[in-house]
Amino acid sequence: MNARLNELGPIKAVIFDMDGLLLDTEGIYTEVTQLIADRYGRTFDWSIKQNIIGRGAGDLARYVVEALELPISAEEFLVIREPLMRERFPRALAMPGARELVQHLKAHKVPIAVGTSSSRQSFGQKTTLHTDWFALFDTVVTADDPEVGAAKPAPDIFLTAARRLGVAPQDCLVFEDSPFGVTAAKAAGMTAIAVPDPAMADERYAHADAIIRSLKAFQPGACGLPSLQWA
């Protein structure tokens, strides 16, 4: 990874996806989707799950309803899902290395942002246990932000984050756990490091600039950022 990132030149800002990258919410999404599938005698498994990681809510709902052949509309799916998520999101835990990396970059005055397909409301629910270190971000861009025209895989969320940070897209590094997120970052002209779910195959991330299996495997000094000695 290090040699490839060295070739990309110094990074001036870092943008983080949230779900499955900073916070361990993917298990919650899986649990809730299976609960809904159970109501209709359907099974939600990895063959479907792998294709919805990183999608915006509307796109995700349409895919799940069609793939599972649920006798409800995508809009009804989201209405059923909302209270189930709202109950569980406040218990979301941090992913390994997330807090440490965010604190490290902030301490060294590196501009940092969150760029998430979540809504502003669910962002608040998910960060319930983590308000201290999420307060360190210079900006948070959600899918329902008025400046965002389209969710990932469109580049809008990341371009909005870069604009607010005052950093050119080509000088931004994005961390993403989903292929859709990597597509969005590359469409924005940014460097993208994939941090996939353990079950996701590397070939799904061929368009990423690098693949690591945990944020704790990232060496900031490799791309011109202040070095970090992981505990």
C-alpha positions in Angstrom: 0.0 0.0 0.0 2.7 2.5 1.0 4.5 2.6 -2.3 1.3 3.2 -4.2 0.2 6.0 -2.0 3.6 7.6 -2.1 3.2 7.8 -5.9 0.0 9.8 -5.4 1.6 12.8 -3.7 0.9 14.5 -0.4 -2.7 14.4 0.9 -4.1 17.6 2.4 -7.5 16.4 3.8 -9.2 13.2 4.7 -12.9 12.3 4.2 -14.4 9.4 6.0 -17.5 7.3 5.2 -19.4 6.4 8.4 -21.4 3.2 8.2 -19.1 0.1 8.4 -16.0 2.4 8.3 -16.1 4.6 11.4 -19.1 2.9 13.1 -20.1 -0.8 13.2 -23.6 -0.3 11.9 -23.7 -2.9 9.1 -24.7 -5.6 11.6 -27.7 -3.5 12.6 -28.7 -3.0 9.0 -28.4 -6.8 8.4 -30.5 -7.6 11.6 -33.2 -5.2 10.7 -33.5 -6.2 7.1 -33.7 -9.9 8.1 -36.5 -9.0 10.6 -38.5 -7.5 7.8 -37.7 -10.4 5.4 -38.8 -12.8 8.1 -42.3 -11.2 8.1 -42.7 -12.3 4.5 -41.0 -15.7 4.7 -37.9 -14.5 2.9 -34.2 -14.9 3.6 -31.8 -12.0 3.5 -28.3 -13.4 2.9 -24.9 -12.3 1.8 -25.8 -12.7 -1.9 -28.0 -9.6 -1.5 -26.2 -7.9 1.3 -23.0 -7.5 -0.6 -24.8 -5.5 -3.3 -26.4 -2.9 -1.0 -23.5 -1.9 1.2 -23.0 1.9 0.7 -26.2 2.6 -1.2 -28.5 5.5 -0.3 -31.8 4.6 1.5 -34.1 4.8 -1.5 -31.8 2.9 -3.8 -31.2 0.2 -1.1 -34.9 -0.2 -0.5 -35.7 -0.6 -4.1 -33.0 -3.2 -4.5 -34.0 -5.2 -1.4 -37.7 -5.2 -2.2 -37.0 -6.4 -5.8 -34.4 -9.0 -4.8 -36.5 -10.5 -2.1 -39.7 -10.1 -4.0 -41.4 -8.5 -1.0 -45.1 -7.7 -1.4 -44.5 -4.0 -0.3 -43.2 -0.9 -2.0 -39.7 0.5 -1.4 -41.4 3.4 0.4 -43.3 1.0 2.7 -40.0 -0.9 3.4 -38.4 2.3 4.7 -41.4 3.1 6.8 -41.3 -0.3 8.4 -37.5 -0.2 8.9 -37.3 3.3 10.5 -38.4 2.5 14.1 -36.4 -0.7 14.1 -33.3 1.2 13.2 -34.0 4.1 15.5 -34.1 1.6 18.4 -30.8 0.0 17.6 -28.6 2.8 16.1 -27.8 4.5 19.5 -25.9 1.3 20.5 -23.5 1.4 17.5 -19.9 0.9 18.5 -16.7 2.4 16.9 -14.7 0.4 14.3 -11.2 -0.5 15.3 -8.8 2.4 14.9 -11.5 5.0 14.0 -11.3 7.2 17.1 -7.5 7.1 17.2 -7.1 8.0 13.6 -9.6 10.9 13.8 -8.0 12.2 16.9 -4.5 12.0 15.4 -5.4 13.9 12.3 -7.3 16.6 14.2 -4.3 17.0 16.6 -2.1 17.7 13.6 -4.6 20.1 12.1 -5.4 18.0 9.0 -8.8 19.0 7.7 -11.3 16.1 8.2 -14.9 15.4 7.2 -17.5 12.8 7.3 -19.2 12.0 4.0 -22.1 9.6 4.6 -25.2 8.2 2.7 -27.0 8.4 6.1 -29.6 11.2 6.8 -28.8 13.9 9.3 -31.3 12.3 11.7 -29.8 8.8 11.6 -26.3 10.3 11.8 -27.4 11.7 15.2 -28.8 8.4 16.3 -25.7 6.4 15.2 -23.2 8.8 16.9 -25.0 8.7 20.3 -22.1 7.0 22.1 -19.4 9.0 20.1 -20.3 12.7 20.2 -16.9 13.6 21.7 -14.8 12.5 18.7 -17.4 13.2 16.0 -17.3 16.8 17.2 -13.7 16.9 15.9 -14.7 16.8 12.3 -14.6 20.1 10.4 -17.8 19.2 8.5 -20.3 16.4 8.2 -22.1 15.9 4.8 -25.2 13.7 4.9 -27.2 12.4 1.9 -30.0 14.8 2.7 -27.8 17.9 2.9 -29.3 20.7 0.8 -26.0 21.0 -1.2 -26.1 17.3 -2.2 -28.0 16.5 -5.4 -27.5 12.7 -5.5 -26.3 10.0 -3.1 -23.3 7.7 -3.7 -22.2 6.4 -6.2 -22.5 10.0 -7.4 -19.6 12.2 -6.2 -21.8 14.9 -4.7 -21.3 14.1 -1.0 -17.5 14.0 -1.3 -17.3 17.1 -3.6 -19.4 19.0 -1.0 -17.1 17.9 1.8 -14.0 19.0 -0.1 -15.5 22.4 -0.9 -16.4 23.0 2.7 -12.9 22.0 3.8 -11.4 24.3 1.2 -9.3 21.6 -0.3 -9.1 20.6 -4.0 -10.6 17.1 -4.7 -7.3 15.8 -6.0 -5.7 16.5 -2.6 -8.3 14.6 -0.7 -8.1 11.0 0.6 -11.4 9.1 1.1 -11.8 6.0 3.3 -14.7 3.8 2.2 -15.9 0.3 3.0 -18.3 -0.1 0.0 -17.6 -0.4 -3.8 -20.3 2.3 -4.4 -18.4 4.7 -2.0 -15.1 4.0 -3.8 -16.9 4.7 -7.1 -18.1 8.0 -5.7 -14.7 9.0 -4.4 -13.0 8.3 -7.8 -15.8 10.1 -9.6 -14.9 13.1 -7.4 -11.3 12.9 -8.5 -10.0 11.8 -5.1 -7.7 9.1 -3.8 -9.7 6.2 -2.3 -8.6 3.6 0.2 -11.0 0.7 0.6 -11.5 -0.9 4.0 -13.9 -3.7 3.1 -16.1 -5.9 5.2 -14.2 -9.1 5.9 -16.5 -11.1 3.6 -16.1 -8.8 0.6 -13.6 -9.9 -2.0 -10.8 -7.6 -3.1 -11.8 -7.8 -6.7 -14.9 -5.7 -5.8 -12.5 -2.9 -5.1 -10.3 -3.0 -8.2 -11.0 0.7 -8.7 -9.6 1.7 -5.3 -6.1 3.1 -5.0 -5.4 0.7 -2.1 -7.1 -1.9 0.0 -6.6 -2.4 3.7 -8.6 -4.6 6.1 -8.7 -2.3 9.1 -8.1 1.4 9.6 -5.3 0.3 12.0 -3.4 -0.9 9.0 -3.2 2.6 7.6 0.1 4.4 7.8 -0.5 8.1 7.4 3.1 8.9 6.7 2.9 6.9 3.5 0.9 9.7 1.8 2.4 12.8 3.4 0.3 12.9 6.5 1.8 13.0 10.1 3.0 9.6 11.1 1.0 7.6 13.6 2.4 5.0 16.0 -0.6 2.7 16.6 -1.0 1.3 20.1 
